[in-house]
Amino acid sequence: MSRTESDVIGDVVIEDTSYYGINTHRAKENFQITGQTADSDHIDSMVIIKRSAAVANRMGGKLPQDKADAIVKACDRILKGELHGQFIVDVFQAGAGTSYNMNANEVIANLALEVAGRKKGDYSYIHPNDHVNMSQSTNDVYPTLIRVTAYRKAQKLQEKVSLLIKSLKTKAREFNDVVKPGRTHLQDAAPVTFGIELSAWAYTLEKDLKELEYAAEGLLELNIGGTAVGTGINTVPNYQENVVNEIKRFTKFNYRKSLNLPGIMEFMTDFSRAMNAAANIAIDVTKISNDIRLLYSGPGAGIHEIKIPAVQQGSSIMPGKINPSIAEAMNMICHSVLGAQQALNISAQAGQLELNVMMPHIDYELTRSEDILANGLEMFRTKLIDGLDVDRENCKEHRSKSFGSAALLNPILGYDNVAKIVQEALKTGKSIKSLALATGKISEAEFDKVMASGVPGL
């Protein structure tokens, strides 16, 4: 069985098992790019918007009760998981997201027709544009879709960052007594504890989390109600307030209507701020991953001051080799997020006059980054940080060989004298302690006291 649908370009025959229509069919033929289509978060967000619009249009007196009920029931069925396979438009598609908006309009319309006891394609009763898309334009629906979806994903990312911070603080307390050489320029520096290092990681991520929370709050302002150019043409009375209130009621998130619909439609910097917040997390987690890989290097010929859980064999040729695989994977995730930041910002500035048609790309880079970063941080925490341990003997040995502690002698012996002691120790192999005591300017008890004072909190 099949049906014929028509548009201004011509006719298309569509299998009657398909709930999408002619617009989706053409998009499927045109945009065979990645094979990636909308995920369940995007589908749910779009359907919530369409459901809320139907409620607002009924309240505005334009959408008849029977049609509104059919659309709402269709949306509720999709939200329960039905027909997700009918959302088939590639993530790279026509500008502004018209293809995806029409995909949703057509699927909802045809399911609503079945709910009403009619055949798919009977658009004289429920039409994808006239009824499902009533009081809407892709130009306000699609950015609202991004905001609703990106905010949802930001909540998950915030949760994963918070859990990682908690784990780092726990490990910082556990290892606060483990003294090790500090390193600057990858050279010996004044001593620190593992607690100090881990607390620095947690502190930095706390700042990143605050930035993410601030950026996510900006996503709560919605475009819906602006229609084509932000002026709200063709909307029913009180539409903007009613549709936003319905989205807020249904999602239980504190969405609000925009006070300047043209401004929020033209400029994409709310998404840039959210992307930049995610990218700053990626920058800092990259540094943490790099530090872990350095500190784990070895085990026989590297630093190897930490131990990490063995999650898989590390080599197809070297038996027993255990690589820092989780940290390596986290690095690659972060690199991808940083590339996405640049790509998104290029598209965010590419708007022209009343619209930025690059929204599907902005959506893809932001929401994909939120997903992979959240999933990566969960992996990083549970498979690495929570099982992190230290090699206390290596730390003790490295500290005994480190020249960084010599800086603690500066107030007593002077910078130049200490520099000479360090150089002599390097040349002769003698210890810093023996050479310092040989100056006659410091006793052994004073030396030990000075060295003990070099690590805060001990």
N, C-alpha and C positions, 0 to 999 in steps of 0.2 A: 504494500500500500504506500502511496505517496500523495503529496499535495503540491500544488503549484502556487508560489507566491510571486508577487510582482512589485517592482519599484520603478523609479524613473529611468533606470538603465535597461530594464527588461524583465523577463521571467526566469525563475529558477525552480527546478523540481527538487523537492525536499522529501526525504524518507519520513513517513508518518511516525516513526519511532523517535524522531528528533523533536525536542521541545523548542529548540532554537529555530530562528527563521532566516529570512533572506539576508538580512544585514550581517548576521553571524556567519552565514554560509560564505558570503563574499570575503569577510575578514579572514576566515579559515583558509581560503584559497590564496589570498594576498600575502598573508604574514606567516610563512612557514620558516621561522627564524631559529628559535631555541627549543621548541617542543615543550616549553614551560608555560603553564597556564595558571590561572588564579588559584591560590591556596585556600584552605577552608576559612581562614581569618578574613580574607578579602571577600569571599562569597558571602559569609555571614554579615559582614559590614554592609555590603551593597544591599543585601536583602532587608536588613534592618532599616536602611534609608528608604527603600521602596515601600516597605510596610508602613513606616512612619508618615511618608508622603500620602499614602492612601488614606490614613486616618485624618491627617490635616486637610486633605481635599474634601473628605466627607464632612468634616466640621465646618469647612468653608462653604458648604452648600452646593458644590459643583459636581462631586462624584456621587452618583446614586448609591444608596445603602447596599443594594444587592451586589453591585459591582465592587464596591469597597470591601464587602465581606468576602467575596470570592478571592480578591487579591490578597487580603490579609491571611486567609486560610492557606492559599498557595505559598505565601512567604513563610508561614509557620511550618509547613511541611518541609520546605527547603532547609529551614533552620534546624530541623530535626535530622538532616543528613540526606534527604532525598535529592536526586537529580544533580548532585555536584559535578558529575561527569558531563553535564550539558554545558558547563561553562568552559568553552574550548578556545577562547581567543588567546593568542600568544602574548607574552608580557611585553614584547616589542610590537607595537601596533600603530594604527593611525594616531596622529597627534590629538592631544587633549583627552583621549580615552573614549571617543565616541563608540568604537567597536565594542568595548567591554560594557559600556552602558547599555547599548542596544542588545547585546547578548543577554544581559539580565532582564531587560524589558520584555524580550521575546519569550524567554523561558518562563518568567512569571506569568505573562499573559496567557500562554498556552496551557500552563498548569491550572490557572484560574478558570479558563474555559472548561477544562475537564471537571473542575470542582462544581461549576455551574451546570454541568450536564450537557455541554456542547463540545463540538469537535475542535481539534487543533486547527488554527488558521481561520477560525470564524471571527475575524477581527471587527466585523460590524457590531459585535456585542462588547467584547473587551479588546481594545487595540493597544499594541505595545507603546505607541507614542501618545495617543490621545488619552489613555486612561492610566496605564502603569507609569508613564513619564509625565503625567499631568503636573503643572506648576514647576516643572524642572527643565534643566538643560544639562547636557554633559558638563558644561563649563562650571556649574556649581555642584553637581552630583559627584564628579570624579575627585575634585579636591576634598570634598567632604568624606568620600571613601578613604582617601589617603589618611586624613586626620583621624578618623575613627579606627582604622586598622593600625596605623603607626602608634597611636596612643595605647591601644591594647597590647601591642608587642613591646612598647616601652615599659609597661608594667612588669612584664616578665623579665625584661633586661634589668630593671631596677632590683627585682627580687634576687636575681643571680649575682649581681654586684654586691648586694647587701650580705648574702650568704658567704661570698668569698672574703669580704672584709671581716666577718665574724670568725671565719676559719684562720685567717692571718693573725688576728689578735690572739686567738687561742694558742697558736704556735709561738707567737712572740713571747707570751708568758711562760710557755713551756721551756723555751731555750734562752731565757733572759740571762742565765748564768754561764752560758757557753761563750767564752772569749775567743776571738779569732783576729787575725790581722785585717785591718781595713786596707783598702786598695784604691789608690787614685792614679790615673794614667796607667792602670794595670801594674803599678809598682807598689811596694810596701808603703803603708801609711799607718797612722795611729790606730791602735786597736779599737775594736768595737765588739759588741755581742751580737749573736744571731737575733736576739730579741729586738735590738735596736734596728737591725736591717729589716726585719719583718714588720716592725711597727711603722717604719717609713713607708713600706708598701701599702699597708692598710690606711695610713693617713692620706696618702695621695689618692687612693681610690675613693675615700670618703669625699674628697673635694670633687672628684669626677662625678660621683653619684649626685651631689647637690646640683651640679651643672645639668645633668641629665633630667633631674626632676624639674628644674626651672624650664628647660626647653620643652619637656613633655606638657607642662601646663599651658604653653602657648598653642598646643594642638587642640585644646578644648574649645577654642573659638571656631565656629563652623561657617563654611561658605553657603550652606544650603539656604535657598530663598533668593539668591541673586540672579538666578537663571542665566541668560545669555551673556550679559555684560556687567552684571552687578546691580542693575536697576530694578530687578524683580518683575520684569514684564511677564504677563500671562499667569500671574499667581492669583490664587483665590484669596478672599479677605482673611487677614490675620495668619497667613500661611507660615511666614518665617517663624513667628513665635510658637505656633502650634507644632510645626514639624520638629523644631529643636527640642521643645518640651517632651515630645513623644520619644525622640531618640534618647534623650536624657533619662526618661522614665524606663524605657525598655532596657538600656544598657547598664543603668545605675551608675553611670559616670557623670560628672558634673559639667556636661557640655553647656555652652552658652552661645547665643546668637552674636554674630559680628555686628559691630557698630558702624562699620564702613565696608560694605560688601564689594564695591569696586576695588578698594585697596587690598582686601584679602584675596581677591580673585587675581589681580595682576602680579602680585609679588609672592615669591615662593620662599622667602627667607625664614619663615617658621620651620619649614622642612630642612633648610640649611642649618639652622640652629640645632635641631634634633640630630641631624647627621654629624655635625661638628662635635656635639657632646659624645656621641658614640665613638667618633674617631679619636677623641682625647682619651677615652677608656682604652681604645686599641693601642694608642701610643704608649701608655703607661704599662699595660699588660705585656706589650712586646718587650719593654725594658725588663720587666720582672722575669719573663720567660728567658731572655738572654742571660740574666744573672744566674738563674737556676742552671742553665746549660753550662755556664762557666764554672760554677761552684761544684757541679757534679762531674766535671771533666776528669778523665782518668780511666779506670780507678788506679792504675799503677803509675801512670806518668802524667798526671794532671793535678788539679787542685783537690778535687774529691773531698771537700769539707762537708758535703751533704749526701744523704742517701735518699733515693726516691723509689716508689713502688715499681717493681718490675711488671710491666703490662704485656710485653711481648718480646720475642727474640729480636735482636737488632741487626743481624747480619746473615746473609745466605752463605757466607764463606768462613767467617770467623766465629767459631763455636763459643757460646757463653757470653757473647757481647750483648749488653743491655743498653740501649740508647735512651736518651730523654725524649721518647716519642711524643708524649703528651705536650711537652713544652714546644717541640717542633711543630706539631699540629696547630697549637695556639698561635705561634708566630705566623703561620700561613693564613690563618683566619684573620688576624689583625692586619696583615699586609693587604688582604682583600678588602677589608673595611676602609683602609686608608686610600686605596685606589677608588673605591666607591665614593668617598668624600669628594675627591677631585672631580669625578664624573658628574656627581649630583650638582656641585656648585657651578659647573659649566652650564648645565641645563637650567639651573635656577636663575641665572642671569640672562638666559636666552629668550625671555618673554618679550613680546612686542605689543605695545599699546594696551588693549583691554584684556589680553589673555596670554598665558604661557602654555604653548601647545606641547611642551616637553614633559607634561605631568606623568604620563605612564613610565617614563624613564626615571624621573624623580622618585616615584612610588617604588619602583623595582629596587633601586639602589638603597633607599632608606630602609624599607621593610625587610629586604634580604639581609642587610647588615645587622639589623636588630635581631633577626632570627639566628644567624650564624654566630654572632657574638654571645648571645644568651646561651645557646647550646654549647658553645666552646667554653664559656666560663663554668658551666655546670661540669663539663668533662674535666677541666683544669682543677677545680676544687676537689671533686670526689676521687679522681684518679691520680692526683699528684699532691696537692697541698695538704689534704687531710692525712696523707700517709708520709709526709715529709719527716725526715729524721736527720740528725747530724752525726758526723764522725768525730767524736770528741778527741780521740787520740791524734787524728790528723790536724785538728784545730790547734791542739796543744803543741804539737811538733812545729807546725808552721809559725805559730806565735814565737816560739823559742828561736827560730831562725830569722824572724822578720826584723828589719832595721827601722820600721816605722815608729816603734816605741821610743827610739832615741830622741824624737822631738820633745818628749816629756822632760828631757834634761836641759832644754834651752834656757829656762829661767835661772838655773843654777850655774851651768857651765858656759852659757852663751852660744849663739848660733854658730859662729865660726869654729869654736872649739869642738862642738858636737859634730860639725861637718867633717872635721879632720879625723875624729874618732870613727865615724862611719866609713870613711875612705880607707883608714888603716884596717878596720875589721874586714872590709871587702878584700883587701890585698893579702892579709896575713891569715885570715880565718879565725882570728881571736874574737872573743865575745865582746859585745858592747859593754857588758858589765865589767869585765876585767880591765878594759881600757879606760873606762870612766873612773874606776877606783884608783887606777894608776896615776891619775892627775892629782890625787891628794885633796881634791876640793869637795869630795862627797864620800860619806861612809857607806858601808854595805847596808846598814839599816836604813839610811836615808834613801839609797838607791831603790831598795825593795819597796819602801813606802811610796816613792814617786811613781814607780811602775804600777803599783796597785791602784793609784789614784787616777790612772789614765782612762778608766772605763766608767762612765756614769752609771749609777744605780747598783754598783757592786760594793 
